[in-house]
């Protein structure tokens, strides 16, 4: 048990602003994502957002290494 100064202070989380975008996925990609997240605490949207973040980071890394 944490006491005194060792206790973490609770902060109300800030939810980033979002915009709804409608995109079409090939059926096989939908199936693959649904299979990957089955039984896990993850939504289709969360999976796609994380995948896009990683792809963007990879692109930035490639640009840095190519310049």
HTML snippet that shows the backbone in 3Dmol.js (N, CA, C, O; Angstrom):
<script src="https://3Dmol.org/build/3Dmol-min.js"></script>
<div id="view" style="width:600px;height:400px;position:relative"></div>
<script>
const pdb = `
ATOM      1  N   UNK A   1       0.838  -1.175   0.000  1.00  0.00           N
ATOM      2  CA  UNK A   1       0.000   0.000   0.000  1.00  0.00           C
ATOM      3  C   UNK A   1       0.883   1.237   0.000  1.00  0.00           C
ATOM      4  O   UNK A   1       1.876   1.296   0.725  1.00  0.00           O
ATOM      5  N   UNK A   2       0.522   2.229  -0.815  1.00  0.00           N
ATOM      6  CA  UNK A   2       1.277   3.470  -0.891  1.00  0.00           C
ATOM      7  C   UNK A   2       0.721   4.468   0.110  1.00  0.00           C
ATOM      8  O   UNK A   2      -0.492   4.589   0.282  1.00  0.00           O
ATOM      9  N   UNK A   3       1.621   5.177   0.762  1.00  0.00           N
ATOM     10  CA  UNK A   3       1.197   6.161   1.740  1.00  0.00           C
ATOM     11  C   UNK A   3       1.945   7.464   1.527  1.00  0.00           C
ATOM     12  O   UNK A   3       3.030   7.479   0.947  1.00  0.00           O
ATOM     13  N   UNK A   4       1.364   8.554   1.996  1.00  0.00           N
ATOM     14  CA  UNK A   4       2.040   9.844   1.990  1.00  0.00           C
ATOM     15  C   UNK A   4       2.486  10.279   0.616  1.00  0.00           C
ATOM     16  O   UNK A   4       1.708  10.256  -0.338  1.00  0.00           O
ATOM     17  N   UNK A   5       3.768  10.683   0.511  1.00  0.00           N
ATOM     18  CA  UNK A   5       4.310  11.230  -0.736  1.00  0.00           C
ATOM     19  C   UNK A   5       4.448  10.173  -1.828  1.00  0.00           C
ATOM     20  O   UNK A   5       4.587  10.523  -3.000  1.00  0.00           O
ATOM     21  N   UNK A   6       4.413   8.882  -1.470  1.00  0.00           N
ATOM     22  CA  UNK A   6       4.556   7.817  -2.455  1.00  0.00           C
ATOM     23  C   UNK A   6       3.283   7.585  -3.260  1.00  0.00           C
ATOM     24  O   UNK A   6       3.317   6.889  -4.275  1.00  0.00           O
ATOM     25  N   UNK A   7       2.162   8.157  -2.826  1.00  0.00           N
ATOM     26  CA  UNK A   7       0.899   7.943  -3.527  1.00  0.00           C
ATOM     27  C   UNK A   7       0.869   8.734  -4.827  1.00  0.00           C
ATOM     28  O   UNK A   7       1.250   9.904  -4.872  1.00  0.00           O
ATOM     29  N   UNK A   8       0.414   8.079  -5.870  1.00  0.00           N
ATOM     30  CA  UNK A   8       0.229   8.776  -7.143  1.00  0.00           C
ATOM     31  C   UNK A   8      -1.014   9.635  -7.038  1.00  0.00           C
ATOM     32  O   UNK A   8      -2.001   9.247  -6.413  1.00  0.00           O
ATOM     33  N   UNK A   9      -0.960  10.783  -7.643  1.00  0.00           N
ATOM     34  CA  UNK A   9      -2.111  11.676  -7.672  1.00  0.00           C
ATOM     35  C   UNK A   9      -2.978  11.295  -8.863  1.00  0.00           C
ATOM     36  O   UNK A   9      -2.485  11.064  -9.967  1.00  0.00           O
ATOM     37  N   UNK A  10      -4.268  11.238  -8.615  1.00  0.00           N
ATOM     38  CA  UNK A  10      -5.200  10.930  -9.693  1.00  0.00           C
ATOM     39  C   UNK A  10      -5.362  12.150 -10.578  1.00  0.00           C
ATOM     40  O   UNK A  10      -5.578  13.263 -10.096  1.00  0.00           O
ATOM     41  N   UNK A  11      -5.255  11.925 -11.881  1.00  0.00           N
ATOM     42  CA  UNK A  11      -5.491  12.982 -12.857  1.00  0.00           C
ATOM     43  C   UNK A  11      -6.609  12.527 -13.774  1.00  0.00           C
ATOM     44  O   UNK A  11      -6.604  11.395 -14.258  1.00  0.00           O
ATOM     45  N   UNK A  12      -7.551  13.393 -14.006  1.00  0.00           N
ATOM     46  CA  UNK A  12      -8.636  13.060 -14.925  1.00  0.00           C
ATOM     47  C   UNK A  12      -8.038  12.989 -16.325  1.00  0.00           C
ATOM     48  O   UNK A  12      -7.418  13.952 -16.777  1.00  0.00           O
ATOM     49  N   UNK A  13      -8.216  11.851 -17.028  1.00  0.00           N
ATOM     50  CA  UNK A  13      -7.608  11.715 -18.356  1.00  0.00           C
ATOM     51  C   UNK A  13      -8.260  12.656 -19.361  1.00  0.00           C
ATOM     52  O   UNK A  13      -9.453  12.948 -19.288  1.00  0.00           O
ATOM     53  N   UNK A  14      -7.453  13.114 -20.285  1.00  0.00           N
ATOM     54  CA  UNK A  14      -7.940  13.974 -21.357  1.00  0.00           C
ATOM     55  C   UNK A  14      -8.124  13.113 -22.600  1.00  0.00           C
ATOM     56  O   UNK A  14      -7.189  12.461 -23.065  1.00  0.00           O
ATOM     57  N   UNK A  15      -9.327  13.121 -23.121  1.00  0.00           N
ATOM     58  CA  UNK A  15      -9.609  12.367 -24.335  1.00  0.00           C
ATOM     59  C   UNK A  15      -9.288  13.271 -25.520  1.00  0.00           C
ATOM     60  O   UNK A  15      -9.823  14.375 -25.624  1.00  0.00           O
ATOM     61  N   UNK A  16      -8.412  12.804 -26.417  1.00  0.00           N
ATOM     62  CA  UNK A  16      -8.061  13.657 -27.555  1.00  0.00           C
ATOM     63  C   UNK A  16      -9.284  13.854 -28.452  1.00  0.00           C
ATOM     64  O   UNK A  16     -10.152  12.985 -28.530  1.00  0.00           O
ATOM     65  N   UNK A  17      -9.343  15.002 -29.124  1.00  0.00           N
ATOM     66  CA  UNK A  17     -10.460  15.208 -30.041  1.00  0.00           C
ATOM     67  C   UNK A  17     -10.388  14.194 -31.177  1.00  0.00           C
ATOM     68  O   UNK A  17      -9.304  13.808 -31.615  1.00  0.00           O
ATOM     69  N   UNK A  18     -11.540  13.777 -31.638  1.00  0.00           N
ATOM     70  CA  UNK A  18     -11.589  12.791 -32.721  1.00  0.00           C
ATOM     71  C   UNK A  18     -12.535  13.270 -33.814  1.00  0.00           C
ATOM     72  O   UNK A  18     -13.401  14.116 -33.591  1.00  0.00           O
ATOM     73  N   UNK A  19     -12.345  12.713 -34.980  1.00  0.00           N
ATOM     74  CA  UNK A  19     -13.219  12.974 -36.112  1.00  0.00           C
ATOM     75  C   UNK A  19     -13.609  11.636 -36.717  1.00  0.00           C
ATOM     76  O   UNK A  19     -12.759  10.768 -36.918  1.00  0.00           O
ATOM     77  N   UNK A  20     -14.867  11.471 -37.000  1.00  0.00           N
ATOM     78  CA  UNK A  20     -15.343  10.239 -37.597  1.00  0.00           C
ATOM     79  C   UNK A  20     -14.991  10.229 -39.081  1.00  0.00           C
ATOM     80  O   UNK A  20     -15.349  11.152 -39.812  1.00  0.00           O
ATOM     81  N   UNK A  21     -14.287   9.180 -39.530  1.00  0.00           N
ATOM     82  CA  UNK A  21     -13.959   9.011 -40.941  1.00  0.00           C
ATOM     83  C   UNK A  21     -14.491   7.648 -41.377  1.00  0.00           C
ATOM     84  O   UNK A  21     -14.301   6.645 -40.689  1.00  0.00           O
ATOM     85  N   UNK A  22     -15.138   7.629 -42.493  1.00  0.00           N
ATOM     86  CA  UNK A  22     -15.665   6.369 -43.016  1.00  0.00           C
ATOM     87  C   UNK A  22     -14.704   5.880 -44.090  1.00  0.00           C
ATOM     88  O   UNK A  22     -14.498   6.551 -45.102  1.00  0.00           O
ATOM     89  N   UNK A  23     -14.116   4.708 -43.868  1.00  0.00           N
ATOM     90  CA  UNK A  23     -13.214   4.134 -44.867  1.00  0.00           C
ATOM     91  C   UNK A  23     -13.655   2.712 -45.171  1.00  0.00           C
ATOM     92  O   UNK A  23     -14.295   2.058 -44.348  1.00  0.00           O
ATOM     93  N   UNK A  24     -13.312   2.248 -46.340  1.00  0.00           N
ATOM     94  CA  UNK A  24     -13.660   0.882 -46.740  1.00  0.00           C
ATOM     95  C   UNK A  24     -12.415   0.009 -46.634  1.00  0.00           C
ATOM     96  O   UNK A  24     -11.330   0.381 -47.081  1.00  0.00           O
ATOM     97  N   UNK A  25     -12.599  -1.149 -46.036  1.00  0.00           N
ATOM     98  CA  UNK A  25     -11.528  -2.129 -45.916  1.00  0.00           C
ATOM     99  C   UNK A  25     -11.889  -3.338 -46.767  1.00  0.00           C
ATOM    100  O   UNK A  25     -13.062  -3.701 -46.848  1.00  0.00           O
ATOM    101  N   UNK A  26     -10.914  -3.966 -47.398  1.00  0.00           N
ATOM    102  CA  UNK A  26     -11.190  -5.249 -48.049  1.00  0.00           C
ATOM    103  C   UNK A  26     -11.659  -6.252 -46.979  1.00  0.00           C
ATOM    104  O   UNK A  26     -11.182  -6.229 -45.845  1.00  0.00           O
ATOM    105  N   UNK A  27     -12.579  -7.111 -47.351  1.00  0.00           N
ATOM    106  CA  UNK A  27     -13.157  -8.066 -46.395  1.00  0.00           C
ATOM    107  C   UNK A  27     -12.106  -8.927 -45.720  1.00  0.00           C
ATOM    108  O   UNK A  27     -12.225  -9.240 -44.536  1.00  0.00           O
ATOM    109  N   UNK A  28     -11.072  -9.316 -46.468  1.00  0.00           N
ATOM    110  CA  UNK A  28     -10.046 -10.174 -45.867  1.00  0.00           C
ATOM    111  C   UNK A  28      -9.253  -9.430 -44.787  1.00  0.00           C
ATOM    112  O   UNK A  28      -8.824 -10.043 -43.809  1.00  0.00           O
ATOM    113  N   UNK A  29      -9.054  -8.112 -44.952  1.00  0.00           N
ATOM    114  CA  UNK A  29      -8.355  -7.329 -43.920  1.00  0.00           C
ATOM    115  C   UNK A  29      -9.219  -7.250 -42.665  1.00  0.00           C
ATOM    116  O   UNK A  29      -8.718  -7.385 -41.549  1.00  0.00           O
ATOM    117  N   UNK A  30     -10.510  -7.030 -42.853  1.00  0.00           N
ATOM    118  CA  UNK A  30     -11.428  -6.981 -41.704  1.00  0.00           C
ATOM    119  C   UNK A  30     -11.365  -8.293 -40.939  1.00  0.00           C
ATOM    120  O   UNK A  30     -11.271  -8.298 -39.712  1.00  0.00           O
ATOM    121  N   UNK A  31     -11.416  -9.397 -41.657  1.00  0.00           N
ATOM    122  CA  UNK A  31     -11.352 -10.718 -41.008  1.00  0.00           C
ATOM    123  C   UNK A  31     -10.043 -10.911 -40.268  1.00  0.00           C
ATOM    124  O   UNK A  31     -10.027 -11.414 -39.145  1.00  0.00           O
ATOM    125  N   UNK A  32      -8.936 -10.508 -40.900  1.00  0.00           N
ATOM    126  CA  UNK A  32      -7.624 -10.667 -40.263  1.00  0.00           C
ATOM    127  C   UNK A  32      -7.523  -9.838 -38.983  1.00  0.00           C
ATOM    128  O   UNK A  32      -7.005 -10.317 -37.974  1.00  0.00           O
ATOM    129  N   UNK A  33      -8.011  -8.602 -39.018  1.00  0.00           N
ATOM    130  CA  UNK A  33      -7.968  -7.749 -37.818  1.00  0.00           C
ATOM    131  C   UNK A  33      -8.864  -8.332 -36.738  1.00  0.00           C
ATOM    132  O   UNK A  33      -8.456  -8.425 -35.580  1.00  0.00           O
ATOM    133  N   UNK A  34     -10.079  -8.727 -37.103  1.00  0.00           N
ATOM    134  CA  UNK A  34     -10.996  -9.302 -36.111  1.00  0.00           C
ATOM    135  C   UNK A  34     -10.413 -10.558 -35.480  1.00  0.00           C
ATOM    136  O   UNK A  34     -10.582 -10.781 -34.281  1.00  0.00           O
ATOM    137  N   UNK A  35      -9.727 -11.383 -36.271  1.00  0.00           N
ATOM    138  CA  UNK A  35      -9.074 -12.575 -35.722  1.00  0.00           C
ATOM    139  C   UNK A  35      -7.934 -12.192 -34.785  1.00  0.00           C
ATOM    140  O   UNK A  35      -7.737 -12.833 -33.753  1.00  0.00           O
ATOM    141  N   UNK A  36      -7.185 -11.154 -35.136  1.00  0.00           N
ATOM    142  CA  UNK A  36      -6.047 -10.729 -34.318  1.00  0.00           C
ATOM    143  C   UNK A  36      -6.491 -10.191 -32.962  1.00  0.00           C
ATOM    144  O   UNK A  36      -5.786 -10.364 -31.968  1.00  0.00           O
ATOM    145  N   UNK A  37      -7.653  -9.540 -32.910  1.00  0.00           N
ATOM    146  CA  UNK A  37      -8.088  -8.920 -31.648  1.00  0.00           C
ATOM    147  C   UNK A  37      -9.072  -9.787 -30.862  1.00  0.00           C
ATOM    148  O   UNK A  37      -9.444  -9.443 -29.740  1.00  0.00           O
ATOM    149  N   UNK A  38      -9.491 -10.905 -31.445  1.00  0.00           N
ATOM    150  CA  UNK A  38     -10.444 -11.782 -30.758  1.00  0.00           C
ATOM    151  C   UNK A  38      -9.891 -12.213 -29.403  1.00  0.00           C
ATOM    152  O   UNK A  38      -8.764 -12.697 -29.305  1.00  0.00           O
ATOM    153  N   UNK A  39     -10.701 -12.032 -28.358  1.00  0.00           N
ATOM    154  CA  UNK A  39     -10.301 -12.437 -27.011  1.00  0.00           C
ATOM    155  C   UNK A  39      -9.400 -11.440 -26.315  1.00  0.00           C
ATOM    156  O   UNK A  39      -8.951 -11.685 -25.195  1.00  0.00           O
ATOM    157  N   UNK A  40      -9.131 -10.323 -26.962  1.00  0.00           N
ATOM    158  CA  UNK A  40      -8.266  -9.303 -26.368  1.00  0.00           C
ATOM    159  C   UNK A  40      -9.101  -8.067 -26.067  1.00  0.00           C
ATOM    160  O   UNK A  40     -10.164  -7.870 -26.656  1.00  0.00           O
ATOM    161  N   UNK A  41      -8.625  -7.248 -25.163  1.00  0.00           N
ATOM    162  CA  UNK A  41      -9.321  -6.020 -24.797  1.00  0.00           C
ATOM    163  C   UNK A  41      -8.943  -4.925 -25.789  1.00  0.00           C
ATOM    164  O   UNK A  41      -8.243  -3.972 -25.447  1.00  0.00           O
ATOM    165  N   UNK A  42      -9.422  -5.079 -27.032  1.00  0.00           N
ATOM    166  CA  UNK A  42      -9.066  -4.152 -28.104  1.00  0.00           C
ATOM    167  C   UNK A  42     -10.238  -4.061 -29.072  1.00  0.00           C
ATOM    168  O   UNK A  42     -10.898  -5.058 -29.363  1.00  0.00           O
ATOM    169  N   UNK A  43     -10.486  -2.859 -29.563  1.00  0.00           N
ATOM    170  CA  UNK A  43     -11.521  -2.668 -30.568  1.00  0.00           C
ATOM    171  C   UNK A  43     -10.881  -2.589 -31.949  1.00  0.00           C
ATOM    172  O   UNK A  43      -9.675  -2.384 -32.082  1.00  0.00           O
ATOM    173  N   UNK A  44     -11.704  -2.756 -32.962  1.00  0.00           N
ATOM    174  CA  UNK A  44     -11.225  -2.629 -34.342  1.00  0.00           C
ATOM    175  C   UNK A  44     -10.613  -1.246 -34.543  1.00  0.00           C
ATOM    176  O   UNK A  44      -9.537  -1.109 -35.125  1.00  0.00           O
ATOM    177  N   UNK A  45     -11.310  -0.228 -34.056  1.00  0.00           N
ATOM    178  CA  UNK A  45     -10.829   1.145 -34.206  1.00  0.00           C
ATOM    179  C   UNK A  45      -9.486   1.340 -33.521  1.00  0.00           C
ATOM    180  O   UNK A  45      -8.573   1.919 -34.109  1.00  0.00           O
ATOM    181  N   UNK A  46      -9.351   0.863 -32.278  1.00  0.00           N
ATOM    182  CA  UNK A  46      -8.090   1.025 -31.550  1.00  0.00           C
ATOM    183  C   UNK A  46      -6.945   0.341 -32.297  1.00  0.00           C
ATOM    184  O   UNK A  46      -5.839   0.877 -32.370  1.00  0.00           O
ATOM    185  N   UNK A  47      -7.211  -0.834 -32.848  1.00  0.00           N
ATOM    186  CA  UNK A  47      -6.197  -1.560 -33.602  1.00  0.00           C
ATOM    187  C   UNK A  47      -5.754  -0.748 -34.820  1.00  0.00           C
ATOM    188  O   UNK A  47      -4.558  -0.597 -35.071  1.00  0.00           O
ATOM    189  N   UNK A  48      -6.720  -0.231 -35.571  1.00  0.00           N
ATOM    190  CA  UNK A  48      -6.406   0.531 -36.786  1.00  0.00           C
ATOM    191  C   UNK A  48      -5.662   1.815 -36.443  1.00  0.00           C
ATOM    192  O   UNK A  48      -4.697   2.163 -37.123  1.00  0.00           O
ATOM    193  N   UNK A  49      -6.090   2.525 -35.404  1.00  0.00           N
ATOM    194  CA  UNK A  49      -5.413   3.760 -35.005  1.00  0.00           C
ATOM    195  C   UNK A  49      -3.961   3.469 -34.639  1.00  0.00           C
ATOM    196  O   UNK A  49      -3.061   4.194 -35.061  1.00  0.00           O
ATOM    197  N   UNK A  50      -3.726   2.417 -33.861  1.00  0.00           N
ATOM    198  CA  UNK A  50      -2.357   2.071 -33.474  1.00  0.00           C
ATOM    199  C   UNK A  50      -1.526   1.697 -34.703  1.00  0.00           C
ATOM    200  O   UNK A  50      -0.364   2.089 -34.814  1.00  0.00           O
ATOM    201  N   UNK A  51      -2.119   0.943 -35.619  1.00  0.00           N
ATOM    202  CA  UNK A  51      -1.400   0.549 -36.835  1.00  0.00           C
ATOM    203  C   UNK A  51      -1.014   1.772 -37.662  1.00  0.00           C
ATOM    204  O   UNK A  51       0.090   1.830 -38.202  1.00  0.00           O
ATOM    205  N   UNK A  52      -1.906   2.739 -37.765  1.00  0.00           N
ATOM    206  CA  UNK A  52      -1.616   3.956 -38.527  1.00  0.00           C
ATOM    207  C   UNK A  52      -0.526   4.768 -37.834  1.00  0.00           C
ATOM    208  O   UNK A  52       0.357   5.310 -38.499  1.00  0.00           O
ATOM    209  N   UNK A  53      -0.578   4.859 -36.500  1.00  0.00           N
ATOM    210  CA  UNK A  53       0.478   5.570 -35.766  1.00  0.00           C
ATOM    211  C   UNK A  53       1.844   4.958 -36.044  1.00  0.00           C
ATOM    212  O   UNK A  53       2.807   5.677 -36.311  1.00  0.00           O
ATOM    213  N   UNK A  54       1.930   3.631 -35.982  1.00  0.00           N
ATOM    214  CA  UNK A  54       3.197   2.942 -36.226  1.00  0.00           C
ATOM    215  C   UNK A  54       3.653   3.163 -37.661  1.00  0.00           C
ATOM    216  O   UNK A  54       4.839   3.387 -37.904  1.00  0.00           O
ATOM    217  N   UNK A  55       2.730   3.102 -38.613  1.00  0.00           N
ATOM    218  CA  UNK A  55       3.087   3.330 -40.016  1.00  0.00           C
ATOM    219  C   UNK A  55       3.631   4.739 -40.208  1.00  0.00           C
ATOM    220  O   UNK A  55       4.621   4.924 -40.916  1.00  0.00           O
ATOM    221  N   UNK A  56       3.002   5.738 -39.588  1.00  0.00           N
ATOM    222  CA  UNK A  56       3.475   7.119 -39.708  1.00  0.00           C
ATOM    223  C   UNK A  56       4.853   7.298 -39.076  1.00  0.00           C
ATOM    224  O   UNK A  56       5.701   8.001 -39.626  1.00  0.00           O
ATOM    225  N   UNK A  57       5.082   6.662 -37.920  1.00  0.00           N
ATOM    226  CA  UNK A  57       6.405   6.717 -37.286  1.00  0.00           C
ATOM    227  C   UNK A  57       7.458   6.089 -38.198  1.00  0.00           C
ATOM    228  O   UNK A  57       8.560   6.620 -38.335  1.00  0.00           O
ATOM    229  N   UNK A  58       7.121   4.965 -38.818  1.00  0.00           N
ATOM    230  CA  UNK A  58       8.054   4.296 -39.733  1.00  0.00           C
ATOM    231  C   UNK A  58       8.390   5.187 -40.917  1.00  0.00           C
ATOM    232  O   UNK A  58       9.545   5.257 -41.338  1.00  0.00           O
ATOM    233  N   UNK A  59       7.384   5.868 -41.454  1.00  0.00           N
ATOM    234  CA  UNK A  59       7.631   6.780 -42.571  1.00  0.00           C
ATOM    235  C   UNK A  59       8.542   7.935 -42.170  1.00  0.00           C
ATOM    236  O   UNK A  59       9.425   8.325 -42.934  1.00  0.00           O
ATOM    237  N   UNK A  60       8.333   8.482 -40.980  1.00  0.00           N
ATOM    238  CA  UNK A  60       9.192   9.567 -40.485  1.00  0.00           C
ATOM    239  C   UNK A  60      10.619   9.078 -40.318  1.00  0.00           C
ATOM    240  O   UNK A  60      11.568   9.775 -40.679  1.00  0.00           O
ATOM    241  N   UNK A  61      10.772   7.866 -39.766  1.00  0.00           N
ATOM    242  CA  UNK A  61      12.108   7.284 -39.591  1.00  0.00           C
ATOM    243  C   UNK A  61      12.803   7.094 -40.940  1.00  0.00           C
ATOM    244  O   UNK A  61      13.994   7.376 -41.072  1.00  0.00           O
ATOM    245  N   UNK A  62      12.061   6.619 -41.935  1.00  0.00           N
ATOM    246  CA  UNK A  62      12.626   6.421 -43.265  1.00  0.00           C
ATOM    247  C   UNK A  62      13.068   7.749 -43.865  1.00  0.00           C
ATOM    248  O   UNK A  62      14.139   7.836 -44.466  1.00  0.00           O
ATOM    249  N   UNK A  63      12.245   8.786 -43.704  1.00  0.00           N
ATOM    250  CA  UNK A  63      12.599  10.114 -44.223  1.00  0.00           C
ATOM    251  C   UNK A  63      13.867  10.636 -43.566  1.00  0.00           C
ATOM    252  O   UNK A  63      14.726  11.213 -44.233  1.00  0.00           O
ATOM    253  N   UNK A  64      13.984  10.434 -42.255  1.00  0.00           N
ATOM    254  CA  UNK A  64      15.155  10.896 -41.514  1.00  0.00           C
ATOM    255  C   UNK A  64      16.409  10.179 -41.993  1.00  0.00           C
ATOM    256  O   UNK A  64      17.456  10.805 -42.156  1.00  0.00           O
ATOM    257  N   UNK A  65      16.313   8.876 -42.219  1.00  0.00           N
ATOM    258  CA  UNK A  65      17.468   8.097 -42.640  1.00  0.00           C
ATOM    259  C   UNK A  65      17.826   8.319 -44.100  1.00  0.00           C
ATOM    260  O   UNK A  65      18.970   8.092 -44.492  1.00  0.00           O
ATOM    261  N   UNK A  66      16.869   8.760 -44.913  1.00  0.00           N
ATOM    262  CA  UNK A  66      17.124   8.986 -46.340  1.00  0.00           C
ATOM    263  C   UNK A  66      17.580  10.403 -46.641  1.00  0.00           C
ATOM    264  O   UNK A  66      17.972  10.690 -47.772  1.00  0.00           O
ATOM    265  N   UNK A  67      17.541  11.289 -45.670  1.00  0.00           N
ATOM    266  CA  UNK A  67      17.963  12.684 -45.904  1.00  0.00           C
ATOM    267  C   UNK A  67      19.332  12.959 -45.360  1.00  0.00           C
ATOM    268  O   UNK A  67      19.828  14.080 -45.476  1.00  0.00           O
TER     269      UNK A  67
END
`;
const viewer = $3Dmol.createViewer("view");
viewer.addModel(pdb, "pdb");
viewer.setStyle({}, {cartoon: {color: "spectrum"}});
viewer.zoomTo();
viewer.render();
</script>
